[in-house]
Amino acid sequence: MSVFQAIILAIIEGLTEFLPVSSTGHMVLASSFMGIAHDDFTKLFTIAIQLGTIISVLVLYFKRFFQSVDFYFKLFVAFIPAVIVGLLIGDYVDQLLENPISVAVFLVIGGFILLKVDNWFGNHENTDITYKQAFKIGMYQCLAILPGVSRSGASIVGGMSEKLSRTIAAEFSFFLAIPTILGATVKKAYDYYDAGFTITDDQVNLLIIGNIVGFVVAMIAIKTFIGFLSKHGFKFFGYYRIAVGIIILIIHFTVLKLTVV
C-alpha cells in the first residue's frame, strides 16, 4: 500500500464512517479497485484508521460525551450485543468482506430500506434514551457485521424505531461508535499480534497518516451529515446505496470481473 492509497482509503473512511452508506463496504471496494492486496496489514489498516474518526466524535461532542455516568452505562448496554455477535461469527464475516458481490447486494438492500425509513418511523421529538432502548439500538447495530450494512445506518434506524428524533438517534450512533470501533481495533490488533504478525516502520507511518486524514474528514462529514439528516431524512442515502450497489454488480458481471486481490 502506497501513501497515496492510504490517504484515499482514509478519506473514504472519514466520509462514510458516520453516514448510513457502509464505510467498511466502501473501503473493501476501494481497495479492490486500486488493486491493494487484501493482506493482513490491509485488514488491520481498514480497522485501525477508524480510531481517527472516533476521536473526531470526542472533539465535536466533548461536553456531551462527559455529561453523566448514566450515559456511559447506556453506551455499555448498547455495546454488549456487538461484543457477543463479534466473538461468535466475526471470523465468518471476515470472509464475506472479501467478496465485493456480498457488499453490493447488502448496499442495495439497505438502500431500499432507507427509502422507507422516514415513512415507517417518522421524525419524533423524543430525546431521552432508556436502557431498554439502548439495548435495542445495540441489537440493530449488530446487523452491520454484514458487509455493506452500515453500522451508523443500522443504529440510527434502531434509534428511530424507538421513537427518537433523527438527530438524537444519529448522535447516539456516533457515541456508540467509540466503544464499538475501539473494541474491534483492539481485538484485531491482538489477533494479529497473537499470530506473530508484525508491522514495519513504513506501515506505522501509513497508520498515522490514515488516522490523521480520517480525523479531519470525519469532522467535516459529521457536521454536514447532522444538518442534512435533520432537514432531508434518509432518501438521498437510500438512492446512493442502490446506485453504488447496482454499478458494482454491473462492473463485476460485465466489465472488469471485479475481485479482491
C-alpha positions in Angstrom: 0.0 0.0 0.0 1.4 3.4 -1.0 1.0 6.7 0.9 -1.4 7.9 -1.8 -3.6 4.8 -1.5 -3.6 5.1 2.3 -4.8 8.7 2.0 -7.6 7.7 -0.4 -8.8 5.0 1.9 -8.6 7.4 4.9 -10.7 10.0 3.1 -13.3 7.3 2.3 -13.3 6.1 5.9 -13.7 9.7 7.2 -16.5 10.4 4.8 -18.5 7.2 5.3 -18.0 6.0 8.9 -20.9 8.1 10.2 -23.0 8.1 7.1 -25.6 5.3 6.5 -23.7 4.0 3.5 -21.3 1.4 4.9 -17.7 2.6 5.5 -16.4 -1.0 5.5 -18.1 -1.8 2.2 -16.7 1.3 0.6 -13.2 0.5 1.9 -13.3 -3.0 0.6 -14.4 -1.9 -2.8 -11.9 1.0 -3.0 -9.1 -1.4 -2.0 -10.2 -3.8 -4.8 -10.4 -1.0 -7.4 -7.0 0.3 -6.5 -5.5 -3.2 -6.6 -4.4 -3.2 -3.0 -3.5 -6.7 -1.8 -6.1 -7.9 0.8 -3.3 -9.0 3.2 -3.0 -8.8 6.9 -1.8 -5.2 7.0 -4.6 -4.0 4.7 -7.2 -5.7 7.0 -5.6 -4.1 10.1 -5.3 -0.7 8.3 -9.0 -0.5 7.5 -9.9 -1.2 11.1 -7.2 0.8 12.8 -7.8 4.1 10.9 -11.3 4.2 12.4 -9.6 5.4 15.6 -9.1 8.8 14.0 -12.8 9.0 13.2 -13.9 8.3 16.7 -11.5 10.9 18.1 -13.4 13.4 15.9 -16.6 12.5 17.8 -14.9 13.1 21.1 -13.7 16.5 19.9 -17.0 17.6 18.4 -19.1 16.3 21.4 -16.7 16.8 24.2 -19.1 18.3 26.6 -22.0 16.0 25.7 -19.8 12.9 26.0 -18.9 13.7 29.6 -22.4 14.6 30.6 -23.2 11.8 33.2 -22.3 8.4 34.5 -25.7 7.1 33.5 -24.8 7.9 29.9 -21.8 5.6 30.0 -23.8 2.7 31.3 -26.3 3.1 28.5 -23.5 3.1 26.0 -22.2 -0.1 27.6 -25.6 -1.8 27.4 -25.8 -0.8 23.7 -22.3 -2.2 23.1 -22.9 -5.6 24.6 -24.7 -7.2 21.6 -21.9 -6.2 19.3 -19.4 -7.9 21.6 -21.3 -11.2 21.6 -22.0 -11.3 17.9 -18.5 -10.3 17.0 -17.0 -13.1 19.1 -19.4 -15.7 17.7 -19.3 -15.0 14.0 -16.6 -12.4 13.4 -14.3 -14.8 11.5 -17.1 -15.8 9.2 -17.9 -12.2 8.4 -14.2 -11.5 7.5 -14.6 -14.0 4.7 -17.7 -12.2 3.4 -15.9 -8.9 3.4 -13.5 -10.3 0.8 -16.4 -10.7 -1.7 -17.5 -7.5 -3.4 -20.8 -9.1 -4.5 -21.8 -9.5 -0.9 -21.1 -5.8 -0.3 -23.0 -4.8 -3.4 -26.1 -6.8 -2.5 -26.3 -5.5 1.0 -25.8 -2.0 -0.2 -28.8 -2.3 -2.5 -31.0 -4.0 0.2 -30.0 -1.3 2.7 -30.8 1.4 0.2 -34.4 0.2 -0.3 -34.8 0.1 3.5 -33.5 3.7 3.8 -36.1 4.8 1.2 -38.8 3.7 3.6 -37.4 4.5 7.0 -38.8 8.1 7.2 -42.3 6.8 6.4 -42.0 3.9 8.8 -40.8 5.8 11.8 -41.2 9.5 11.1 -39.2 12.1 12.9 -40.2 12.1 16.6 -39.0 14.6 19.2 -38.1 12.2 21.9 -34.6 13.0 23.2 -34.4 10.7 26.3 -32.9 7.2 25.9 -33.8 4.4 28.3 -31.6 1.3 29.0 -34.1 -0.8 27.1 -33.9 1.4 24.1 -30.1 1.5 24.3 -30.0 -2.3 24.2 -32.4 -2.5 21.2 -30.2 0.1 19.3 -27.2 -2.2 20.1 -29.1 -5.1 18.6 -29.7 -3.1 15.4 -26.1 -2.2 15.3 -25.2 -5.9 15.1 -26.7 -6.0 11.6 -23.6 -4.0 10.5 -21.4 -7.1 10.9 -22.7 -8.0 7.4 -20.7 -6.4 4.6 -22.4 -3.4 3.1 -24.7 -2.9 6.1 -23.8 0.4 7.6 -23.1 0.5 11.4 -24.3 4.1 11.7 -27.3 3.4 9.5 -28.4 0.4 11.4 -28.0 2.0 14.8 -29.7 5.3 13.6 -32.7 3.3 12.3 -32.7 1.4 15.5 -33.0 4.7 17.4 -35.7 6.0 15.2 -37.7 2.7 15.7 -37.6 3.6 19.4 -39.2 7.0 18.6 -36.0 9.0 19.0 -35.6 12.1 16.8 -33.3 11.7 13.8 -30.7 14.0 15.4 -30.6 12.2 18.7 -30.6 8.8 17.1 -27.6 9.9 14.9 -25.7 11.4 17.8 -26.2 8.3 19.9 -24.9 6.3 17.0 -21.8 8.5 16.9 -21.2 7.9 20.6 -21.8 4.2 20.3 -19.1 4.0 17.6 -16.4 4.8 20.2 -16.6 1.6 22.2 -17.6 -0.5 19.2 -14.7 0.7 17.0 -12.2 0.7 19.8 -13.1 -2.8 20.8 -12.9 -4.0 17.2 -9.5 -2.4 16.8 -8.1 -3.9 20.0 -9.3 -7.3 19.1 -8.0 -7.2 15.6 -4.6 -5.9 16.8 -4.4 -8.7 19.4 -5.3 -11.3 16.8 -2.5 -10.2 14.6 -0.1 -10.0 17.4 -1.0 -13.4 18.7 -0.5 -14.8 15.2 3.0 -13.4 15.1 2.2 -10.6 12.7 4.5 -7.6 12.8 4.4 -4.2 11.1 7.2 -2.2 9.6 8.1 1.4 10.2 6.6 2.4 6.9 3.4 0.7 7.8 3.3 2.5 11.1 3.6 5.8 9.2 0.7 4.7 6.9 -1.4 4.1 10.0 -0.5 7.6 11.4 -1.3 9.3 8.2 -4.5 7.4 7.8 -5.8 8.3 11.2 -4.9 12.0 10.8 -6.7 12.2 7.4 -9.7 10.2 8.7 -10.0 12.5 11.8 -10.1 15.7 9.7 -12.5 14.4 7.1 -14.8 12.8 9.7 -15.1 16.2 11.5 -16.4 17.8 8.3 -18.6 14.8 7.5 -20.3 14.7 10.9 -21.1 18.4 10.9 -22.6 18.2 7.4 -24.5 15.0 8.0 -26.4 16.1 11.1 -27.7 19.2 9.3 -28.6 17.3 6.2 -30.3 14.5 8.0 -32.5 16.7 10.2 -33.8 18.5 7.1 -34.0 15.9 4.4 -34.1 12.4 6.1 -32.6 9.2 4.6 -33.9 9.1 1.0 -30.8 10.6 -0.6 -28.6 7.9 1.1 -31.0 5.2 0.0 -30.8 6.2 -3.7 -27.0 6.5 -3.3 -26.6 3.0 -1.9 -28.8 1.5 -4.6 -26.9 3.2 -7.4 -23.5 2.2 -6.0 -24.6 -1.4 -5.5 -26.0 -1.7 -9.0 -22.9 -0.2 -10.5 -20.7 -2.6 -8.7 -22.8 -5.6 -9.9 -22.7 -4.3 -13.5 -19.0 -3.9 -13.4 -18.4 -7.3 -11.8 -20.6 -9.2 -14.3 -20.0 -7.3 -17.5 -16.8 -5.3 -17.5 -14.0 -6.0 -15.0 -15.0 -9.2 -13.2 -14.2 -7.3 -10.0 -12.4 -9.5 -7.4 -10.4 -8.7 -4.3 -6.7 -9.4 -4.8 
